[in-house]
Amino acid sequence: MNISVAIDPQELIEARISSFGKDEVEKFAEEFAAKGFVKIPEFLPKELLDDLIEDSDGIVERFGKDKNLLMKSTGNTPRKMRTVGQHILAKESQYIPQIYASEGLREFLTDLAGQAVHRAPWPPEKFVLSNLYRDGDTHGWHWDDYSFAFVLYLKAPSISQGGFVQICGGGSWDKKNPKVNETLLNGSIHTYRCEAGDAYFLNAQKFLHRVTPIANNGKRLIVNMTWASQADLDADMTHETNDVLFAN
């Protein structure tokens, strides 16, 4: 059950967003438009990061489910990870649902995307926890159902421990005939690394992406928040990968 907390996560997030100057936000937006990806360094204030880690560690320990499978709808790419779904976080997390509900955050993402960004209309897609904590853990190549992913890093592996985000443009997701390898051959792969407290915004429907395997006892704990375009709201959606990974 949610209980009252000493800090207001929405207030802290919105204060952090307000600290970005107009020029800085425009730079973020330009990078997103050019690459489909932009990193927001030190997005989480330290006091919120510490409390989010404590909150999420407890939830992962009590409710996390280990997954080790090949996902047919993305060409049998691997998923080896521990997950917690939205239905659990909505009841148990003191912070994540409040952050997702922030209008200041939604407006910030709208500025970055250059178009209206909406909360995902299907609750299980709204926010989830993903924990890569064993050597070989990975979130293999995939596209997302909805247009945008905003990812908060709670724990990040070092450079020697892997867990990098890689993206590749040029393809699109046909769930009955996913052309992952063709997309990788025809597109350029770009690799990014984040620190704990960073965030990134990704055009997750347009760009094929993955997290490289963890090594050397690395730990990667993230909150993935899904956001929709107007086109997404107007489209018929299916949710095969979310159902498998985050139903718990």
C-alpha atoms as one frame of an Amber mdcrd trajectory, in Angstrom:
protein
   0.000   0.000   0.000   1.162   3.552  -0.691   1.985   5.571   2.420   2.753
   9.249   2.882   6.346  10.239   2.190   8.524  13.030   3.515   9.367  14.374
   0.059   7.054  15.326  -2.778   8.388  13.570  -5.920   6.324  15.695  -8.300
   7.592  18.889  -6.705  11.204  17.735  -6.972  10.845  16.572 -10.580   9.109
  19.763 -11.654  11.714  21.891  -9.877  14.433  19.999 -11.756  12.645  20.527
 -15.071  12.268  24.231 -14.274  16.032  24.443 -13.737  16.656  23.787 -17.444
  16.978  26.964 -19.459  15.090  27.478 -22.711  18.269  26.995 -24.735  19.030
  23.744 -22.937  15.559  22.346 -23.609  15.860  23.357 -27.259  19.183  21.503
 -27.457  17.581  18.397 -25.982  14.760  18.659 -28.528  17.155  19.113 -31.441
  19.142  16.054 -30.404  15.976  13.984 -30.058  14.776  15.098 -33.494  18.121
  14.205 -35.063  18.836  10.914 -33.291  15.574   9.640 -31.811  17.379   9.624
 -28.457  18.472  12.201 -25.932  20.129  11.756 -22.536  19.163  14.091 -19.695
  22.122  14.066 -17.287  21.432  14.165 -13.530  17.698  14.352 -14.101  16.829
  12.857 -10.706  17.641  15.059  -7.701  19.910  13.215  -5.241  17.359  13.005
  -2.439  14.723  11.616  -4.794  17.199   9.167  -6.353  18.160   7.773  -2.954
  14.537   7.295  -1.933  13.597   5.813  -5.317  16.400   3.253  -4.978  15.289
   2.254  -1.483  11.645   2.076  -2.545  12.367   0.113  -5.740  14.891  -2.272
  -4.189  12.258  -3.384  -1.696   9.640  -3.855  -4.398  12.022  -5.833  -6.622
  13.012  -8.035  -3.693   9.389  -8.804  -2.780   7.696  -8.886  -6.163  10.319
  -9.184  -8.913  10.002 -12.071 -11.362  13.001 -13.489 -13.207  12.496 -13.886
 -16.949  14.729 -15.863 -19.316  13.167 -16.298 -22.733  13.297 -15.615 -26.441
  10.647 -13.199 -27.716   9.087 -14.559 -30.912   7.495 -11.248 -31.921  10.939
  -9.599 -32.069  12.696 -12.361 -33.982  13.565 -14.532 -30.962  15.765 -11.892
 -29.345  16.549 -12.651 -25.669  15.050 -11.295 -22.465  17.026 -12.186 -19.342
  16.009  -9.847 -16.546  13.949  -9.342 -13.389  10.761  -7.331 -13.802   7.950
  -5.706 -11.830   4.759  -4.692 -13.600   2.630  -1.556 -13.394  -0.174  -3.220
 -11.437   2.239  -3.864  -8.550   3.999  -0.494  -8.739   0.653   1.337  -8.714
  -0.071  -0.209  -5.307   3.375  -0.512  -3.776   5.612   2.328  -5.015   5.630
   5.540  -3.014   7.126   7.546  -5.886   6.828   6.098  -9.397   3.073   6.642
  -9.949   3.361  10.219  -8.707   6.246  10.996 -11.043   4.329   9.573 -14.006
   1.297  11.684 -13.060   3.316  14.922 -13.179   1.911  17.392 -15.697   5.233
  19.198 -15.634   6.948  16.025 -16.821   4.394  15.438 -19.587   4.808  19.024
 -20.804   8.607  18.675 -20.723   8.437  15.528 -22.860   6.055  17.292 -25.238
   8.692  20.013 -25.674  11.353  17.374 -26.384   9.194  15.409 -28.826   7.958
  18.438 -30.766   4.435  17.045 -30.590   1.811  16.329 -27.948   2.856  13.507
 -25.628   0.148  11.601 -23.750   0.117   9.023 -20.993  -0.252   5.485 -22.283
  -3.962   4.603 -22.462  -3.370   0.961 -21.515  -2.372   0.829 -17.817   0.137
  -2.071 -17.947   2.296  -0.045 -20.339   2.474   3.079 -18.162   5.471   2.298
 -15.934   7.518  -0.796 -15.066  10.737  -1.728 -13.302  13.490  -3.604 -15.128
  16.451  -5.049 -13.232  19.513  -6.555 -14.925  21.574  -7.960 -12.071  23.271
 -11.178 -13.216  26.090 -11.584 -15.716  24.484 -12.152 -19.113  21.253 -10.348
 -18.247  20.021  -8.405 -21.258  16.960  -6.814 -22.842  17.369  -7.908 -26.450
  16.593  -6.036 -29.667  12.990  -4.815 -29.876  10.618  -2.029 -30.785   7.921
  -0.694 -28.435   4.172  -0.572 -29.001   3.912   3.134 -28.132   6.014   5.962
 -29.537   8.005   7.192 -26.569   9.968   5.762 -23.642  11.285   7.893 -20.802
  13.746   5.898 -18.708  14.992   6.807 -15.223  18.288   5.234 -14.150  18.355
   4.171 -10.493  21.454   1.965 -10.770  23.922   1.917 -13.659  26.767  -0.490
 -14.444  30.271   0.826 -15.015  31.786   0.912 -18.497  33.506  -2.447 -17.913
  30.183  -3.990 -16.867  28.249  -3.252 -20.080  24.504  -2.678 -20.010  24.710
  -0.005 -22.718  21.683   1.228 -24.655  21.985   0.630 -28.394  19.576   1.959
 -31.025  19.247   1.414 -34.753  16.950   3.282 -37.112  15.478   2.372 -40.448
  13.072  -0.432 -39.659   9.576  -0.903 -38.316   7.891  -3.607 -36.288   5.898
  -6.249 -38.102   5.053  -8.593 -35.218   4.324 -11.501 -37.565   7.525 -11.008
 -39.546   9.981  -8.948 -37.480  13.004  -8.025 -39.560  15.499  -7.374 -36.802
  18.611  -8.557 -38.621  17.631  -6.751 -41.822  17.189  -3.537 -39.832  20.584
  -3.976 -38.174  22.263  -4.567 -41.540  20.660  -1.551 -43.174  20.921   0.919
 -40.298  23.617   2.445 -38.114  23.925   1.294 -34.495  24.565   3.970 -31.869
  25.595   3.148 -28.308  24.907   5.206 -25.178  25.716   4.936 -21.485  23.984
   6.554 -18.516  24.862   7.059 -14.866  22.539   6.577 -11.903  20.265   9.636
 -11.748  20.327  10.209 -15.519  17.308   9.769 -17.757  16.821   9.311 -21.467
  13.973   9.924 -23.896  13.685   7.536 -26.841  11.534   7.239 -29.951  10.984
   3.611 -29.039   8.467   2.756 -31.740  10.605   4.028 -34.617  14.050   2.903
 -33.445  15.058  -0.693 -32.839  16.848  -0.818 -29.483  18.355  -3.091 -26.860
  20.424  -3.195 -23.670  23.739  -5.023 -24.098  24.477  -7.889 -21.677  25.646
  -7.175 -18.156  29.117  -8.441 -17.132  31.465  -8.363 -14.141  28.689  -8.248
 -11.499  27.090  -5.131 -12.950  23.696  -3.891 -11.787  21.170  -1.940 -13.877
  17.873  -0.876 -12.306  15.593   1.403 -14.301  12.054   2.738 -14.359  10.629
   2.639 -17.864   7.760   5.061 -18.473   5.751   4.722 -21.680   4.203   7.729
 -23.424   1.934   7.892 -26.451   1.576  10.098 -29.499  -1.824  11.150 -30.812
  -1.392   8.586 -33.588  -0.925   5.892 -30.938  -4.164   6.895 -29.248  -5.980
   6.541 -32.569  -4.442   3.137 -33.411  -5.413  -0.398 -32.427  -2.677  -1.772
 -30.177  -1.682  -5.249 -29.072   0.673  -5.833 -26.154   2.369  -9.204 -26.588
   5.780  -8.375 -25.151   4.472  -6.403 -22.177   2.080  -9.231 -21.309   4.964
 -11.714 -21.225   7.529  -9.561 -19.421   5.525  -7.598 -16.882   2.353  -9.500
 -16.034   4.105 -10.912 -12.912
